[in-house]
Amino acid sequence: MKDILEYLYQHRTLSEEDAGQVLTDIAEGKYNQAQIASFLTAFIMRNITLSELKGFRNALLSLCHKVDLSEFDPMDLCGTGGDGKNTFNISTLTSFVVAGAGIPVAKHGNYGVSSVSGSSNVLEQLGIKFPTDESGLREQISEANICFLHAPLFHPAMRHVGPVRKELGVKTFFNMLGPLVNPARPSVQMAGVFDLGLARMYKYLLQDENVKYSIVHALDGFDEVSLTAGCKVIANSGEYNLDAADFGLTKVNYTELHGGDTVGEAAAIFTKILDGKGSQPQNEVVLANAALAIRTYRPETALIDAIEAARESLLGLKAKKAFTTLKQLS
């Protein structure tokens, strides 16, 4: 690792092959935590390259514990996190709304690093247990139309990196990798990213694969549709901008999306919205993201029709039923 660090300190970049090898060595426990922290920090100080991102991703996918859920043709809805906004768990709630709307979901997620509560934190707080066996995941998606894949249980490299990321408390390139390394390899993906440059990289990676995708970045920095400003969407069909009016919704204030100061508060907000008792801004942000996810899965669906399907799922408590079923099965 010493040679690699010296190389990076000279502002040089890794090839795809070298990036993959370093991640493989980390997964095999060849480096101590100080070395891993220094390696991660090098990429906080500069932008990651496409070759590096691709190498890291390929290594994680080759090493992960794969699961085959292809018979269900699920989609994933996953954000990078790391936007520093500390919103409530929008993408996780969106996943249950989408599942309630009849679209199977294989949600990939993790504990929060730079935020109070990641998807794994809030689901764990609410009593969801995380299976690793394929049969358990199949049962979940068959009965609840959604399953949850807790990233550290499927990615050996996370075992060594997780404690370091937690101690650092800031976003690292592992945030960038999260939506790209779902071990179920779903053929439909809605990914939220915290940076427009990263959105472009996602496009380069996904456009050559046989997947339907929407990459989302709110123009004021959120890694999802926030309704606080317009958002950029990069999809198979091209690039376009959306704002609240395009969804038939109203613009919201950032403060109305606060996710709480503890995991317990985040779970209470999550439950309130899932019970159909969220505020209008909370509900509408979830509906906007769910509508875009529905249209990602079913591109022929008009956005306004997708909003209505999402509304019926959330306020008709179909999303809550998906959650309750998943909890019972876990």
Protein Blocks (a to p, Z undefined) as FASTA:
>chain_A
ZZmmmmmmnopacdfklmmmmmmmmmnopacfklmmmmmmmmmmpccdfklmmmmmmmmm
mmpccddfklnopaddddeehnonopacfklmmmmmmmmnopacdddddddfkbmbdfkl
mmmmnopacdfbfklmmmmmmmnopacddfklmmmklmmmmmmmmmnopacfklmmmmmm
cfklpabdcdddfbfklmmmmmmmmmmpccdddddddfkopacdeklaccddddfkbccd
ddfklnopacddfklmcgbjbfklmmmmmmmmmnopacfklmmmmmmmmmmmmmmmmmmb
cfklmmmmmmmmmmnommmmmmmmmmmmZZ
